[in-house]
Amino acid sequence: MRTSAGTFVDSAVESGVDFFSGVPCSYLANVFSEITSRELRYWPATREDSSCAIATGAFLAGARPLVAMQNSGFGNSINALCSLVIPYRIPLILLVSWRGEPELDSPEHDVMGRAFPSLIEALGLRWAAIRDEGPAESVKSAVNLARKENLPFVLIARKGDL
């Protein structure tokens, strides 16, 4: 039986994702393990804004990237998103773990956790929670919408989703 992370990566690859970048997060550890164990094209980064820039370069070279990060890192990536990815309509898939989801995490994640969905919407981006559709359907929908609109799409992973 496939794990939810395995199903997610299977569906991402079947949907055309062929390049991965990101900054590790414990909520997404199984996804990173799937990516590296399959020897998929993966370029790790030390910062989320760098990961967005790496993925943008990969897209411009013909790849179809997915960037994985924690929502605190989404905060770090806002300038790269606003000055590069969104204006140049790069259809990145952003897999973002939701740390600080109300009442489920530690206090240092509380402010960003509460603000996270509003930040995504303030940037004019669409998003969906993996838990709502499941790992396979959520990534397929995200890839289709990102390509259709030529904009990033944010997939939110809650603790235990992947």
C-alpha positions in Angstrom: 0.0 0.0 0.0 1.3 3.4 -1.0 1.9 6.1 1.7 0.1 9.4 1.2 3.5 10.9 0.4 4.2 8.2 -2.2 0.7 8.8 -3.7 1.4 12.6 -3.8 4.8 12.2 -5.6 3.3 9.6 -8.0 0.5 12.0 -8.9 2.9 15.0 -9.2 5.1 13.1 -11.6 2.1 11.7 -13.6 0.9 15.3 -13.9 4.2 16.4 -15.4 6.2 17.7 -12.4 9.8 16.8 -13.2 11.8 19.1 -10.9 11.7 19.6 -7.2 13.3 22.1 -4.9 12.7 23.1 -1.3 13.7 23.5 2.2 13.1 20.5 4.5 10.2 20.5 7.0 9.3 17.7 9.3 5.7 17.7 8.1 7.0 17.1 4.6 9.8 14.7 5.5 8.1 11.7 3.8 7.7 13.7 0.6 11.4 14.6 0.6 12.3 11.0 1.3 10.1 9.9 -1.7 11.8 12.4 -4.0 15.3 11.5 -3.0 14.8 7.8 -2.9 13.4 7.8 -6.4 16.4 9.9 -7.5 14.0 12.5 -9.0 15.6 15.9 -10.0 15.8 17.7 -6.7 17.7 20.8 -5.9 17.7 21.6 -2.1 17.9 25.1 -0.9 18.8 26.8 2.4 16.1 29.5 2.0 12.7 29.4 0.4 13.2 32.5 -1.7 16.2 30.8 -3.2 14.2 27.7 -3.8 11.6 29.7 -5.7 14.4 31.3 -7.8 15.9 27.9 -8.5 12.5 26.5 -9.6 11.9 29.6 -11.8 15.2 29.0 -13.5 14.3 25.3 -14.0 10.9 26.4 -15.5 12.6 28.8 -17.9 14.8 25.9 -19.0 11.8 23.7 -19.7 11.1 21.9 -16.4 7.8 21.8 -14.5 8.8 22.4 -10.9 7.3 21.9 -7.4 8.7 23.8 -4.4 8.2 22.5 -0.9 8.5 24.6 2.2 7.1 25.4 5.6 4.7 28.4 5.9 7.2 30.4 7.8 9.4 29.9 4.7 6.5 31.1 2.6 6.9 34.3 4.5 10.6 34.3 3.5 9.6 33.8 -0.2 7.1 36.6 -0.5 9.6 39.0 -2.2 10.7 36.4 -4.7 7.1 35.6 -5.4 6.1 39.2 -5.8 9.0 40.4 -7.8 9.8 37.4 -10.0 7.3 34.5 -9.9 4.0 36.2 -10.0 4.8 39.1 -12.4 6.4 36.7 -14.9 3.6 34.2 -14.5 5.6 31.2 -13.5 3.3 28.3 -12.7 5.1 26.9 -9.7 3.4 24.4 -7.5 4.1 25.4 -3.9 3.7 22.6 -1.4 3.5 24.4 2.0 3.2 22.9 5.4 0.9 24.8 7.7 2.7 25.3 11.0 0.8 27.2 13.6 -2.6 26.0 12.4 -4.9 27.4 15.1 -4.5 25.5 18.4 -2.4 22.7 16.9 1.2 23.9 17.2 3.7 25.8 19.4 3.5 29.5 20.1 6.3 30.5 17.8 4.2 29.5 14.9 1.0 31.1 16.1 1.1 34.5 14.3 2.2 33.1 10.9 -0.2 30.2 11.3 -3.2 32.5 11.7 -2.1 34.8 8.9 -1.1 32.2 6.4 -4.3 31.7 4.3 -4.8 35.5 4.2 -1.2 36.0 3.0 -1.8 33.6 0.1 -5.0 35.4 -0.8 -3.4 38.9 -0.5 -0.9 37.8 -3.1 -3.8 36.9 -5.4 -2.9 33.2 -5.4 -5.3 30.3 -5.3 -4.8 27.5 -2.8 -6.3 24.2 -1.6 -5.7 21.9 1.4 -4.5 18.5 0.6 -6.8 17.1 3.2 -9.8 18.3 1.3 -9.2 16.3 -1.9 -6.5 13.8 -0.9 -2.9 13.7 -2.1 -3.5 12.5 -5.6 -6.4 14.7 -6.7 -5.0 17.8 -4.9 -1.7 17.8 -6.8 -3.4 17.0 -10.1 -5.8 19.9 -9.6 -3.0 22.2 -8.6 -0.9 21.4 -11.6 -3.8 21.9 -14.0 -4.8 25.3 -12.4 -1.2 26.6 -12.3 -0.7 25.8 -15.9 -4.1 27.2 -17.0 -3.6 30.5 -15.1 0.2 30.7 -15.4 0.5 31.5 -11.8 1.7 29.7 -8.7 -0.7 27.5 -6.9 -0.3 26.8 -3.1 -1.1 23.3 -1.8 -1.4 23.3 2.0 -0.3 20.3 3.9 -1.4 20.0 7.5 0.3 17.8 10.1 -0.2 14.2 9.2 -1.4 14.8 5.6 1.8 13.5 4.0 
